Amino acid sequence: MRRHRRMLSCLSVMALAAAGFTPMAQAASPPAPVHPDAEVNGVAAAFGLTVSQAKAQLAAQDEAHRLAASLPAGLRARSAGQWFDAVTGKLTLAVTNAADADAARTAGAEPRLVSRTKADLDRTGKAVRALVGDGVPGVFGWGADVRNNEVGVSVDSSRKTAETESFLSHARDLGVRITETGSSPRQQAGTIQTGNPWWPGGETYCSVGFGATDSSGAKHFLTAGHCTNDRDQAAYGAQSQQNRIGTSNVGGTRSVNAREGDMGVVAVTQSGWELSAAVNTWGEPAITVTGSAEAMVGDRVCHSGNTSKWKCGEVKYTHKAVDYGGGLIIEDLTWTTACSLGGDSGGGWLLGTKAVGLHDGGPSQCVENPSDGDMSIFQPVIEALTKWNLTLVTGGGDTTAPSTPGNARSTGTTPDSVSLAWDAATDNVGVAGYDVYNGSALATSATGTSVTVTGLSPDTSYGFTVKARDAAGNVSPASGVVSVKTQPGTGGRTLSNGTDFAIQDYRQVFSPVTSTLTGQAAAPLGISVTIRHTCAEDLGVTLLDPNGKAYPLKYSGGPACTAWNGARTFSVPGASSPAGGKWQLRVTDYGPGDTGVLDTWSLTL
């Protein structure tokens, strides 16, 4: 049977002579670096970063995953979602009350106060799935958007009908966000090309995914289910029946392409083919797969495909469904901004050196979608490994962490920077680099034993620690804390508080900042306030100086309710207050039936 193939990146984990496998066993590769050049360069290209910026961002992403795994189970269960924020470099946790916000902050995460619980999102998502049923014309995706604390529905406006409009009307009643585009993803087909494909019988090629073994040690590789839907079909390593690898979907039980997922298995039965943990990165040094992982919203991920080659992007959604039309609906997939093309189907997705997915589909064009990006989609790989009780083929067995960096110290300060140094750590293989933390947040990374941390505030105390890491991703204990204070600055200084405070009907919230400056505050005072609220006219906003003197910034009242979404700036020209001490922003809600959050505010003294 000829089937429409999804575009997947070919992370060829098995090297075939011309298809990602390598005849006969090869010598083991040395441990891959934590962030191989292919990943760093791919992320830099995808997001317009320098190489050093990409390295720092990926190191911060690693720390976010380590922190996510160590969160208290109760806090994680109560959270409405989590994601890696590349701007702050931190794990962000969506919480619905002040106590959980404090707990998240204590654990080292950045809390985001939201109004909907995970149960609320799940309930809305279930209602949307019921409305979709077996499919609605033009509706091609639905699922939770944890960063915006809402359920979203994606619609191809070129395919809308009266049935679509009826569906959208009901969806809006549920409070769902509707995103319209001019195209939709599809399971992709490709043309015959050289590279690292594999052929199901005489059909269009797909891409090799990840090598795996079963409990008996027999060899297999994972790929897309829509590439393996024919039972007991011959699998070839080239467009030739003389180059057979093995058999696809043995017994008809090794392929799924339905609501459960899009994943399949090819048994490697022919002599001379050995599984490899090496990933083809198309011109960059190969990456060695060291394990598997679950992707998180905000992650930088990369995929290798026979057609689009090596592409990277950001995870936008997890556990989001897609409708490819013709009754084919698949749930719990991961959506990204990376581009991909027909023939990439079944290829592997990586998070660093960890396998995270098998390529499923996309728009089959590498043209930026202005609303959400190119939106390539993948099947989480752990689900496939678990379903068929397979073990991923990996390389790089180093599990020994480096020693603790010694004698961490400050070697100089300015009003906005601190220079640090430490004694080199040791490792059984070799130290790959050092990560410097400001409290629990990653400040910067270095390959040597000294660094300057910039972008700090004048006359402010900081506590820095240093951790060493090796090429296999093992991390040392933290060094001793280096307590240091930046030099006093000249001129104005901006203080801010980014903690979210829920704004409730007929109540006040107070958000503080503390200044260590001496003398009088500047005149005029400059204030910026970011609020998300359904009725700005209900709100009164006041600045309180360290002596309790009140400076009204905005009075409540007005003929109608308009939303406040974003930053507004205010100035107090005649201020007469001490610069040092505790300043507070007071927000009062004078009206009923509205919701909102004080997101952040800043004060320039």
PyMOL commands that set and color helices and strands:
alter all, ss='L'
color gray80, all
select helices_A, chain A and resi 37-47+51-70+73-78+98-107+118-132+157-159+162-173+225-227+250-252+381-387+536-538
alter helices_A, ss='H'
color red, helices_A
select strands_A, chain A and resi 22-23+81-85+90-95+110-113+139-145+150-156+177-181+197-200+206-207+211-213+219-223+233-236+244-248+255-258+261-268+273-274+278-279+287-288+291-292+300-305+309-323+329-336+348-351+354-361+376-380+391-392+406-414+417-423+431-438+441-446+450-453+461-470+482-485+494-497+501-503+508-515+525-533+539-544+550-554+564-572+581-589+596-604
alter strands_A, ss='S'
color yellow, strands_A
deselect
rebuild
show_as cartoon
